Amino acid sequence: MTAPELKSWLKSGSSTSSGWTKDDGSGESVGHESGRKIVEILEKNPGREREGYDDDDLAHMRKVVAYCKRHLAQEEKAKQDTESKSYKSLKNWGHDAQKTS
C-alpha cells in the first residue's frame, strides 16, 4: 500500500477495530501502531533510497514482512474476504491482500 492509502485506511473504523489490542490501555491495536510507523517510514523516504532508512526503520520493516508472510500462509481467507479480521489486520500492517496474486 502507498503511504496515502495506508494513512486513509488507518483513519477508518475497520482499521481501529481489528487486531490485537496493545497492553498500554490506549485501545490501539499492535497492527494499527505498526501502520503508523510504516507511514512515517514511507513519508520520510519517498524515493525509497537504501541510505534513507535507519536501523530502526529496517528492523520494523523486517517485522512487517515476517508478520505478513506468516499470516498470509496461515489464512487463505484474508485473500478472499475483505470483511475478515485477517484481511483488516494485514491492511493495518500495510498489506492489501486484494492487490497481490
Secondary structure in CASP SS format (residue, H / E / C, confidence):
PFRMAT SS
TARGET T0000
AUTHOR 0000-0000-0000
METHOD secondary structure of the structure
MODEL  1
M C 1.00
T C 1.00
A H 1.00
P H 1.00
E H 1.00
L H 1.00
K H 1.00
S H 1.00
W H 1.00
L H 1.00
K C 1.00
S C 1.00
G H 1.00
S H 1.00
S H 1.00
T H 1.00
S C 1.00
S C 1.00
G C 1.00
W C 1.00
T E 1.00
K C 1.00
D C 1.00
D C 1.00
G C 1.00
S C 1.00
G C 1.00
E C 1.00
S E 1.00
V H 1.00
G H 1.00
H H 1.00
E H 1.00
S H 1.00
G H 1.00
R H 1.00
K H 1.00
I H 1.00
V H 1.00
E H 1.00
I H 1.00
L H 1.00
E H 1.00
K H 1.00
N C 1.00
P C 1.00
G C 1.00
R C 1.00
E C 1.00
R H 1.00
E H 1.00
G H 1.00
Y C 1.00
D C 1.00
D H 1.00
D H 1.00
D H 1.00
L H 1.00
A H 1.00
H H 1.00
M H 1.00
R H 1.00
K H 1.00
V H 1.00
V H 1.00
A H 1.00
Y H 1.00
C H 1.00
K H 1.00
R H 1.00
H H 1.00
L H 1.00
A H 1.00
Q H 1.00
E C 1.00
E C 1.00
K H 1.00
A H 1.00
K H 1.00
Q H 1.00
D C 1.00
T C 1.00
E C 1.00
S C 1.00
K H 1.00
S H 1.00
Y H 1.00
K H 1.00
S H 1.00
L H 1.00
K H 1.00
N H 1.00
W C 1.00
G C 1.00
H C 1.00
D C 1.00
A H 1.00
Q H 1.00
K H 1.00
T C 1.00
S C 1.00
END
